[in-house]
Amino acid sequence: MTTPIVTRKRSTIVTSPYFSTSAKPITTTTTTATTTTSTKTKDKNNDSPTKKIKREQIKIEYEQEEKVNKKRQRNKKEKIKNNVKEEEEKEEEEEEEEDIKIKTNINGVSLAKIHWREVWDKIKIMRSENLAPVDTLGAESFNQDHIEPIEKRFHILVGCLLSSQTKDAITHAAVTRLKEYGLTVDKMLTIDINKLETLLHPVGFYKRKAIYLKKIAEILKNKYNGDIPPTFKEIEQLPGIGPKMTNLIVQIAWGRVEGIAVDVHMHRISNRLGWVKTKTPEETMKDLESWLPKENWGTVNHLLVGFGQTICSPVNPKCANCLVNNLCPVGIIEMNSLKKKKGNKKVKNI
C-alpha cells in the first residue's frame, strides 16, 4: 500500500520584537561590552608605576584642597563670631563710659572735689585704722625733743634731703647711721666723702646727696652759725632742697605753715581723686593752695601720703576697702566693674 505524501503550505513569517533577527546582534553587543570592560580592568591593573604615582598625587592634592577649604570656612565663621563679640564689648564699654561720666563728675568737676570735706573725713578714719610707714619713719620722726634745738633742726633738714625718691624705712635707717656717727654740722664738714656715701647707701642718689650734704654743712657753718635758715626762700636755695622739702622743713623745724608740701605720692593721689588735674608736684601744690583752706595745709601731706601707703597704692589700689569709692573716679569705675563681673557670674550660674 502506498503511503500518502503530506504537503504542508509554507506560512508567511511574521515579524515580532520577541522573535526578531536582531537577537543575535544584541548578544554580540553584550559580549562586546563585557569584553571592553574586562579589557579596561586589565589595562588598569597593568598601569605603569608613573600613572599610579600621578593618580596618588591627584588624590593627595584633592584632599589637601578640601582641608584648606574647610579651614577657610572655620576661620570665616570665627571671624564673624569675633566681630560680633567685639561689637558687643564696644557697646558695653561705651555704655559704661557714659555711665561713669555721669557718676564721677558734675560739669567736669569730680565728685571727690565737690564733696572734698566728706572725702577728707573718711580718709582720716581710714588713716586712724591703718598705721603707715610715714607715721613712724617719716620726717616728723626726726623732730626729737631730747636734743638741742639747733641740732634737731639740722636732723630734720637732713632727713628731708635724704627722703627724696627714697622709701621712709630706708631714709630712717640712713639717718640713724648718721646719728650713730655724729649728725652735726661740724662732723659733716670733716667726714670723708667715701665714708659719707657708705653711711647714706642705699638712699636714692646717695652719691649726689652726699655732695649736697657737705655743701649744706659748709653754708650753715659760714652763714647761719651752724643753724638752718629761718625763711622759706633761704632754705629753698640750699643745694638739693626743693619746694616740697622746704615746706616740710619750715613746718616741722620752725613750726610755720607757709605752703603745702607735695611729693610724688600726694601728686598721684590728688590727681586720682580728681582734686587737681596736673602734670607735676609743683603744679599740684599751686592748684591745691588755690582752693584748699589754709587750715588744712599743714596736715594734708601726712594724711594723703599715709593713705597712699596703706589703701590707695600706685598699683592695684584697695578700692573695695576704701570708704570714698563712691566719690573717687577710680573707685567708682572699679566698683562698677566688680558689680558687672558679679552679675555675669550669676547669669552663668543660672
Solvent accessible surface area in square Angstrom, and as a share of the most:
residue,aa,sasa,rsa
1,M,235,1.05
2,T,124,0.72
3,T,112,0.65
4,P,104,0.65
5,I,163,0.83
6,V,126,0.72
7,T,122,0.71
8,R,219,0.80
9,K,192,0.82
10,R,228,0.83
11,S,94,0.61
12,T,121,0.71
13,I,163,0.82
14,V,121,0.70
15,T,123,0.71
16,S,26,0.17
17,P,115,0.72
18,Y,183,0.70
19,F,172,0.72
20,S,36,0.23
21,T,135,0.78
22,S,54,0.35
23,A,58,0.45
24,K,160,0.68
25,P,70,0.44
26,I,111,0.56
27,T,87,0.51
28,T,83,0.48
29,T,88,0.51
30,T,80,0.47
31,T,79,0.46
32,T,78,0.45
33,A,58,0.45
34,T,86,0.50
35,T,77,0.45
36,T,66,0.38
37,T,85,0.49
38,S,68,0.44
39,T,66,0.38
40,K,138,0.58
41,T,72,0.42
42,K,133,0.56
43,D,80,0.41
44,K,127,0.54
45,N,106,0.55
46,N,104,0.53
47,D,30,0.15
48,S,51,0.33
49,P,98,0.62
50,T,101,0.58
51,K,117,0.49
52,K,100,0.42
53,I,102,0.52
54,K,128,0.54
55,R,106,0.39
56,E,96,0.43
57,Q,97,0.43
58,I,102,0.52
59,K,116,0.49
60,I,85,0.43
61,E,108,0.49
62,Y,134,0.51
63,E,78,0.35
64,Q,104,0.46
65,E,106,0.47
66,E,67,0.30
67,K,145,0.61
68,V,67,0.39
69,N,56,0.29
70,K,117,0.49
71,K,116,0.49
72,R,161,0.59
73,Q,111,0.49
74,R,141,0.52
75,N,84,0.43
76,K,137,0.58
77,K,145,0.61
78,E,93,0.42
79,K,135,0.57
80,I,98,0.50
81,K,136,0.57
82,N,72,0.37
83,N,65,0.33
84,V,74,0.43
85,K,120,0.51
86,E,107,0.48
87,E,107,0.48
88,E,96,0.43
89,E,80,0.36
90,K,128,0.54
91,E,102,0.46
92,E,104,0.46
93,E,98,0.44
94,E,93,0.42
95,E,116,0.52
96,E,40,0.18
97,E,100,0.45
98,E,111,0.50
99,D,53,0.28
100,I,22,0.11
101,K,134,0.57
102,I,124,0.63
103,K,90,0.38
104,T,8,0.05
105,N,45,0.23
106,I,92,0.47
107,N,147,0.75
108,G,43,0.42
109,V,63,0.36
110,S,10,0.06
111,L,28,0.14
112,A,0,0.00
113,K,61,0.26
114,I,75,0.38
115,H,80,0.36
116,W,32,0.11
117,R,138,0.50
118,E,69,0.31
119,V,0,0.00
120,W,19,0.07
121,D,80,0.41
122,K,51,0.22
123,I,0,0.00
124,K,106,0.45
125,I,86,0.44
126,M,6,0.03
127,R,25,0.09
128,S,92,0.59
129,E,124,0.56
130,N,51,0.26
131,L,139,0.69
132,A,3,0.02
133,P,60,0.38
134,V,16,0.09
135,D,47,0.24
136,T,73,0.42
137,L,47,0.23
138,G,5,0.05
139,A,19,0.14
140,E,88,0.39
141,S,30,0.19
142,F,4,0.02
143,N,54,0.28
144,Q,56,0.25
145,D,127,0.66
146,H,150,0.67
147,I,38,0.19
148,E,122,0.55
149,P,70,0.44
150,I,82,0.41
151,E,56,0.25
152,K,37,0.16
153,R,36,0.13
154,F,3,0.01
155,H,6,0.03
156,I,0,0.00
157,L,0,0.00
158,V,0,0.00
159,G,0,0.00
160,C,0,0.00
161,L,1,0.01
162,L,0,0.00
163,S,26,0.16
164,S,34,0.22
165,Q,138,0.61
166,T,24,0.14
167,K,156,0.66
168,D,26,0.14
169,A,56,0.43
170,I,58,0.30
171,T,3,0.02
172,H,54,0.24
173,A,42,0.32
174,A,0,0.00
175,V,2,0.01
176,T,55,0.32
177,R,72,0.26
178,L,0,0.00
179,K,62,0.26
180,E,139,0.62
181,Y,75,0.29
182,G,16,0.15
183,L,4,0.02
184,T,47,0.27
185,V,13,0.08
186,D,80,0.41
187,K,89,0.38
188,M,0,0.00
189,L,60,0.30
190,T,112,0.65
191,I,5,0.02
192,D,83,0.43
193,I,61,0.31
194,N,98,0.50
195,K,91,0.38
196,L,0,0.00
197,E,29,0.13
198,T,94,0.55
199,L,19,0.09
200,L,0,0.00
201,H,96,0.43
202,P,75,0.47
203,V,2,0.01
204,G,22,0.21
205,F,108,0.45
206,Y,55,0.21
207,K,112,0.48
208,R,131,0.48
209,K,11,0.05
210,A,0,0.00
211,I,84,0.42
212,Y,60,0.23
213,L,0,0.00
214,K,49,0.21
215,K,103,0.44
216,I,0,0.00
217,A,0,0.00
218,E,92,0.41
219,I,59,0.30
220,L,0,0.00
221,K,97,0.41
222,N,115,0.59
223,K,143,0.61
224,Y,38,0.15
225,N,139,0.71
226,G,12,0.12
227,D,22,0.11
228,I,3,0.02
229,P,0,0.00
230,P,58,0.37
231,T,60,0.35
232,F,50,0.21
233,K,142,0.60
234,E,53,0.24
235,I,0,0.00
236,E,62,0.28
237,Q,127,0.56
238,L,8,0.04
239,P,32,0.20
240,G,31,0.30
241,I,12,0.06
242,G,23,0.22
243,P,38,0.24
244,K,39,0.17
245,M,19,0.08
246,T,0,0.00
247,N,4,0.02
248,L,22,0.11
249,I,0,0.00
250,V,0,0.00
251,Q,41,0.18
252,I,17,0.09
253,A,15,0.12
254,W,72,0.25
255,G,64,0.62
256,R,87,0.32
257,V,55,0.32
258,E,79,0.36
259,G,5,0.05
260,I,0,0.00
261,A,3,0.02
262,V,4,0.02
263,D,24,0.12
264,V,89,0.51
265,H,64,0.29
266,M,0,0.00
267,H,32,0.14
268,R,51,0.19
269,I,0,0.00
270,S,0,0.00
271,N,47,0.24
272,R,42,0.15
273,L,1,0.01
274,G,13,0.12
275,W,0,0.00
276,V,4,0.03
277,K,167,0.71
278,T,25,0.14
279,K,181,0.77
280,T,53,0.31
281,P,36,0.22
282,E,83,0.37
283,E,79,0.35
284,T,0,0.00
285,M,27,0.12
286,K,138,0.58
287,D,42,0.22
288,L,0,0.00
289,E,51,0.23
290,S,89,0.57
291,W,64,0.22
292,L,4,0.02
293,P,39,0.24
294,K,124,0.52
295,E,142,0.64
296,N,19,0.10
297,W,33,0.12
298,G,17,0.16
299,T,79,0.46
300,V,0,0.00
301,N,17,0.09
302,H,70,0.31
303,L,16,0.08
304,L,0,0.00
305,V,7,0.04
306,G,0,0.00
307,F,2,0.01
308,G,3,0.03
309,Q,58,0.26
310,T,24,0.14
311,I,13,0.07
312,C,10,0.06
313,S,28,0.18
314,P,78,0.49
315,V,113,0.65
316,N,126,0.65
317,P,35,0.22
318,K,104,0.44
319,C,13,0.08
320,A,68,0.53
321,N,101,0.52
322,C,15,0.09
323,L,78,0.39
324,V,1,0.01
325,N,29,0.15
326,N,82,0.42
327,L,14,0.07
328,C,9,0.05
329,P,27,0.17
330,V,54,0.31
331,G,2,0.02
332,I,14,0.07
333,I,71,0.36
334,E,72,0.32
335,M,46,0.21
336,N,20,0.10
337,S,32,0.21
338,L,56,0.28
339,K,137,0.58
340,K,95,0.40
341,K,119,0.50
342,K,131,0.55
343,G,31,0.29
344,N,88,0.45
345,K,133,0.56
346,K,135,0.57
347,V,106,0.61
348,K,167,0.71
349,N,128,0.66
350,I,180,0.91
